[in-house]
Amino acid sequence: MFFKKKEMIQFSGRSHTRLGILAAVIGIIAVIGFIATSLVSSSYNGQGGIAIGIAGLGLFAVSLFGFYISLKALKERDIYYRFPIIGISTNGFIMITLMILYILGIA
């Protein structure tokens, strides 16, 4: 009772993967870009022209790349999964949102 029990401290070899951090940053950039293009489009009352459409396609390509990097980061061994999951969720959300907008725009 007078002695403290030694806690079992085990250090793991896990670390944050660089690809996961890059994917999370790309996802945050894609979200900021989507918000910016949405604000610009709304200021033109939806008549922004081809430049906003090309910017949206560029954001789709960027988020697709970020999603791919996130998947590659998840396949690495002994990593923390925080940043790859953030990258998959943000890039996936932007890809789905842009896909829905383009499908609605075609119809």
N, C-alpha and C positions, 0 to 999 in steps of 0.2 A: 504494500500500500504506500510505503514511503518512496518507492522507486517508480519513476515514470516508465511506462512501457515504451519500448522503442517502436516508433511507427515504421511500418514497412514502406519505405520510400524507394520507388523503382523509377529510375530515369529511363525513358524510352528514347530510341534513336529517331523519333519522329520530328519532322520539321515542316514549316510552311513551304509548299512548293512554289517555285517562281512562276510556273505556268498557271497555277491557280490564282495567284495574285494578279498576274497579267489579265486573266480572263475576267476577274472581278472588276478591274479597272476599266476594261473594254466595255463591260456591261453597264457600269456607271456612266461612262461617256455616251453610250448608246441611249440611255434613259434621258440624259441631259439634252442630247441632240434631238430626241423625239419631242421633248417638251418645247425646245426652241422652235422646231419646225411647226409644231402645232400652234404656238403663239403667233408666229409669222403668218401662217395660213389663216388663222382667225382674224388677224388684223386686216387682211385683204378680203375678208368675207368669203373665204373659200375659193377665191379666184386667183390664187397665187401663181399659177402658171407652171411651166415645165421645170423650172429651177427647183421648186419645192418637191416635185415628184422625183427628180433625180437625186435630191438630197435624201428623200425617203428610201429610195433604192440603195443608196450608199449606206444608210444606216442599217438596212436589212443585211447587206453584205458584211458589214462590220460585226453585227450581232451574230451572224452565222459563223464567222471566223472565231468569235469569242466563245460560242457554244462548242465548236470543234476543239478549241484549246482546253476548255473545261473538261471535256470528255477524256482528252489525253492526260490531263492532270489527275483525274480520278483513277487512272490505271497505274499510276506510280505507287510504289510500295513505301510503307512506313511514313505516311504524311498525315498532317491534320487536314480534315475535310472541310473546314470552314470556308475558305476562299473558293475552292472549286464548286461548292454548292451555291455560293452567292453568284458566281459566274454563270452557272447553268440556269439558275432561276431568273436572273435579270435578263440574260440574253434570250432565253426561251420566251419570257414574257414579251419582250420587244418584238421578237420574230413572229409570234402568234398575233400580236396586236397589229403589226404592219400587214401581215397576210390578210387578216380580216378586213382592214381598211382598203386594201387593194381589190379584194373580192367584191366588197360593197361598191367600190368605185367603178368596177367593170359593169356591174348590174345596174 
